[in-house]
């Protein structure tokens, strides 16, 4: 059974990247958006919007990256709770650990992550 992955300060980020985030459409990021240890953020003054704060190579983004690595290590140790199709577009996933038959995922369309409350 999957357990909650500890994300620490990364939990407030809707998007967290290593080098760059580029947006070309009407994307809405709910939460913070961050890039660290270096990089740039483009396309979020419209057409995209961020409901939180944009962090570019600052202390908050660096701490979130460190916390994310801890969470990632924890997630790696958790067993899969379900096998789903490789294409995630048009699907809704509830809390769990997922794998695919092919070992990879693709996203061509909306993916809904339903935390069930």
Secondary structure as a PSIPRED ss2 file (coil, helix, strand):
# PSIPRED VFORMAT (PSIPRED V4.0)

   1 X C   1.000  0.000  0.000
   2 X C   1.000  0.000  0.000
   3 X C   1.000  0.000  0.000
   4 X C   1.000  0.000  0.000
   5 X C   1.000  0.000  0.000
   6 X C   1.000  0.000  0.000
   7 X C   1.000  0.000  0.000
   8 X H   0.000  1.000  0.000
   9 X H   0.000  1.000  0.000
  10 X H   0.000  1.000  0.000
  11 X H   0.000  1.000  0.000
  12 X H   0.000  1.000  0.000
  13 X E   0.000  0.000  1.000
  14 X E   0.000  0.000  1.000
  15 X E   0.000  0.000  1.000
  16 X E   0.000  0.000  1.000
  17 X E   0.000  0.000  1.000
  18 X C   1.000  0.000  0.000
  19 X C   1.000  0.000  0.000
  20 X E   0.000  0.000  1.000
  21 X E   0.000  0.000  1.000
  22 X E   0.000  0.000  1.000
  23 X C   1.000  0.000  0.000
  24 X C   1.000  0.000  0.000
  25 X C   1.000  0.000  0.000
  26 X C   1.000  0.000  0.000
  27 X C   1.000  0.000  0.000
  28 X E   0.000  0.000  1.000
  29 X E   0.000  0.000  1.000
  30 X C   1.000  0.000  0.000
  31 X C   1.000  0.000  0.000
  32 X E   0.000  0.000  1.000
  33 X E   0.000  0.000  1.000
  34 X E   0.000  0.000  1.000
  35 X E   0.000  0.000  1.000
  36 X C   1.000  0.000  0.000
  37 X C   1.000  0.000  0.000
  38 X C   1.000  0.000  0.000
  39 X C   1.000  0.000  0.000
  40 X E   0.000  0.000  1.000
  41 X E   0.000  0.000  1.000
  42 X E   0.000  0.000  1.000
  43 X C   1.000  0.000  0.000
  44 X E   0.000  0.000  1.000
  45 X C   1.000  0.000  0.000
  46 X C   1.000  0.000  0.000
  47 X E   0.000  0.000  1.000
  48 X C   1.000  0.000  0.000
  49 X E   0.000  0.000  1.000
  50 X E   0.000  0.000  1.000
  51 X C   1.000  0.000  0.000
  52 X C   1.000  0.000  0.000
  53 X C   1.000  0.000  0.000
  54 X E   0.000  0.000  1.000
  55 X E   0.000  0.000  1.000
  56 X E   0.000  0.000  1.000
  57 X C   1.000  0.000  0.000
  58 X C   1.000  0.000  0.000
  59 X H   0.000  1.000  0.000
  60 X H   0.000  1.000  0.000
  61 X H   0.000  1.000  0.000
  62 X H   0.000  1.000  0.000
  63 X H   0.000  1.000  0.000
  64 X H   0.000  1.000  0.000
  65 X H   0.000  1.000  0.000
  66 X H   0.000  1.000  0.000
  67 X H   0.000  1.000  0.000
  68 X H   0.000  1.000  0.000
  69 X H   0.000  1.000  0.000
  70 X H   0.000  1.000  0.000
  71 X H   0.000  1.000  0.000
  72 X H   0.000  1.000  0.000
  73 X H   0.000  1.000  0.000
  74 X H   0.000  1.000  0.000
  75 X H   0.000  1.000  0.000
  76 X H   0.000  1.000  0.000
  77 X C   1.000  0.000  0.000
  78 X C   1.000  0.000  0.000
  79 X C   1.000  0.000  0.000
  80 X C   1.000  0.000  0.000
  81 X C   1.000  0.000  0.000
  82 X E   0.000  0.000  1.000
  83 X E   0.000  0.000  1.000
  84 X E   0.000  0.000  1.000
  85 X C   1.000  0.000  0.000
  86 X C   1.000  0.000  0.000
  87 X E   0.000  0.000  1.000
  88 X C   1.000  0.000  0.000
  89 X C   1.000  0.000  0.000
  90 X C   1.000  0.000  0.000
  91 X E   0.000  0.000  1.000
  92 X E   0.000  0.000  1.000
  93 X E   0.000  0.000  1.000
  94 X E   0.000  0.000  1.000
  95 X C   1.000  0.000  0.000
  96 X C   1.000  0.000  0.000
  97 X C   1.000  0.000  0.000
  98 X E   0.000  0.000  1.000
  99 X E   0.000  0.000  1.000
 100 X E   0.000  0.000  1.000
 101 X C   1.000  0.000  0.000
 102 X C   1.000  0.000  0.000
 103 X C   1.000  0.000  0.000
 104 X C   1.000  0.000  0.000
 105 X C   1.000  0.000  0.000
 106 X E   0.000  0.000  1.000
 107 X C   1.000  0.000  0.000
 108 X C   1.000  0.000  0.000
 109 X C   1.000  0.000  0.000
 110 X C   1.000  0.000  0.000
 111 X E   0.000  0.000  1.000
 112 X E   0.000  0.000  1.000
 113 X E   0.000  0.000  1.000
 114 X E   0.000  0.000  1.000
 115 X C   1.000  0.000  0.000
 116 X C   1.000  0.000  0.000
 117 X C   1.000  0.000  0.000
